[in-house]
């Protein structure tokens, strides 16, 4: 997995490439945690994410809770069909903001 962060206009943009699974979820969590306190809005770009496991879902839930407590939001950008199917089947699509 590759994580690329960019900060712009008070928003933390994080591009995630590859697989977000049990082997890589802690890496994403650690990278975002470095900046989490400074941002109320996080945009995760999933354009190049090819797989999302339950460990990845746990990280998304953690990010969502953290920013929601501050009145912010977590936005998922451009998930592929496979990742979108996982988000839908697990109910995450019901409470996460998803932009195509």
Order of alpha helices (4+ residues) and beta strands (2+ residues): beta-beta-alpha-beta-beta-alpha-beta-alpha-alpha-beta
